[in-house]
């Protein structure tokens, strides 16, 4: 009985132990951040590839003006619960591709590989930037920079360097920092 009570109230005050606990916590948080960045990167690559397909397949010319609305419905039906398949988001994917298509390159899959083997290649200096800021930041940039690649890249670099939230990014855009 005494041992059970001691186990419940055991507190270790050893500095080395306490530091080890803090190191484990910090390691876990870094792992979470890395995982979130990896997921974000893959989602942005998916959005870029989807935008590329919409543009290069000339889907609206091929299947008519309502094809984006139909594509949204079909994707939602095939992938219930998946976010980012709205008509608005599909249009953002197209704009995302169009804005960055000069600095992002599609590497076709090797012969015999499926489409899943395809990859996106980016100028090495830009990969850490374009695919590291969140999609919401990109949508804001697409709305505000009006197709100006250099302006977008400037704000992406500043966001990455300074860790800007979307609100901070919007504030800096509105102050015409680029200009």
Residue, then its C-alpha position, 0 to 999 in steps of 0.5 A: x500500500x505504501x509503495x502504491x502511494x509513493x508511485x502516484x506521487x513520485x516526482x523526479x527533480x533531477x536536472x538531467x531527467x527534467x532536461x531529458x523530458x524537455x528534449x523529448x517534447x522538443x523532438x516530438x514538436x519538431x517531428x510534428x512540424x516536419x510532418x505538417x510541412x511534408x503533408x503541405x508540400x505534397x498537397x501543394x504538388x498535387x494542387x500544381x499537378x491538378x492545375x497543370x492537367x486542367x490547363x494542358x488538357x484544355x478541359x474547358x475547351x474540350x468538355x465545356x464551361x461547366x466541366x470544372x463544376x462537374x469535375x468538383x462533383x465527381x471528385x467529391x463523389x469519388x473521394x468523400x470527405x476529402x477537402x480542397x475539391x470545391x469549384x473555387x479551389x479547382x480554379x485556384x489550382x489552375x491559377x497556381x499552375x499558371x503562375x508558377x509554371x515557368x519555375x516549376x517543371x513536371x518530370x514525367x514518370x519513367x516508362x512503364x510507371x504509372x501516373x503516381x510515379x510522376x514528380x514535380x521538379x523545381x528550381x532548387x532555390x525555389x522548392x524550399x519556398x514555393x512548396x513550404x508556405x501553406x495553400x491559404x497563403x498561396x490563394x491570397x497571393x493569387x488574389x493579390x499579385x495578379x499574375x506577377x511571378x516576381x512579386x509572388x516569389x518576393x512575398x513567398x520568400x518574405x513569408x518563409x524568412x519571417x514566418x508570416x501568418x496569412x494575416x501578416x502576409x496580407x498586411x504587408x501586401x497592402x502596404x506595398x512592401x514589394x514596391 
